[in-house]
Amino acid sequence: MHKSSISKLPDRGPNSSFAQSLGSAIRERRHALGLTQSELGRPMTKGFVSEVERGRSLPSLLALTFLADRLGVPVSALIEAVKPGLPGVYTPADENQHSPAPARHR
């Protein structure tokens, strides 16, 4: 059995440079708007926002969408800041490894 291509991302979790870059992008936008962590996160906790901004936690897609909406930017604007650090997750080589053999017709 082949590993999922997502296994190529072990250094993209909490406390990674990826998480810290995403957190910085969120914090910079929050500061530019003059929002506190509590104002940005409500109803989420200030602690959660702090953990995300310091790169200690990665927000779920739903939480990231919520934060982006509060910051007045599309999620893509936050991702764009960290995009250079993302590897190609799924490549043609992966496709060849994960695709079933073609069916043979008689």
N, C-alpha and C positions, 0 to 999 in steps of 0.2 A: 504494500500500500504506500502510495506517495504522500508526503506531507503537503498540507495546503500551502499555497503560495503566501498566505498570511503569516506563516511561520518565518518568513524572511524579515519580519518586523519586530524581533525581540527587543531591540533597542529603541523602540518608539513608544514605550509605555510610560507610566508614571516615573518621574525623576529622570527622564531622558532629556537629551538636548532638544528633541522634537517637542516634548511637553513644555519645556521651559520657553521655547520660542513661541509656541501658541499662547502660553500664559502672558508673555511679554506683549504680544500683539493685542490681547484683550485689555491688559492693564494700560497700555499706551492710549488706546481708544477711550477707555473709561476716564483717564485723567484729562484727555482733550475735551471731554464733555462735562467735566467737573462733577462726575458722579462718585458717590462713595461706594464701597463694596456692598454695603447693605442695600443701597438704592438700586444698584445694578442687579443684584441677585434676587431680591424679594419676589416670590415667597421662599426661594432657596436661602440658605443661611450665608451670613458674611463669611463664616469659616470655610464654606464650600468654595466661594469665589476666591478667597485667599489661597486655598490649596491649588486651585486651577491656575491662578496668576503666578504662583511660585513654581509651577510645573510638577507639583507633588501628586496631582490628580489630573486625569484626562476626562473632560466632560463627555457624557453620552451625546449622540447626535441630537437628541431632543433638547438636552441642556445647552448644547452649543448653538442650536437654532434659536433658543430662547434668549441667550446672551447676545447673539448677533442682532436680534430684533431690538432688544433694549439699547444696543449701541448704535442702532440706526444704519447697520451695514448688512449686506448679504453674508451668509456663512462663507461664501467664496472669498470675500475680502480678508477674513481671518485666516483662512487656509492658504491664501496666496502668500502671506507672510512666512509661512513655514514650508511651502511647496518645494523650494530648492533642496530641502533636507529629506524629501521622500524618495525612496528607491522605486524603481520600476517593479511593481508588485507582481504583475502577470505578464510574462513575456512569451514570444512564440515557442521558446524552448519548453516553457511550462505547459503550453498547450499540447505539444507533442508527447510530453510525459503523462499528461492527465487524460488525454482523449482515448476512448476505447478504440480498438482496432476497427477499421472499416468492415462493414458486413460484406460477406462474399456471396454473390449471387450465382446460382448454378444454371 
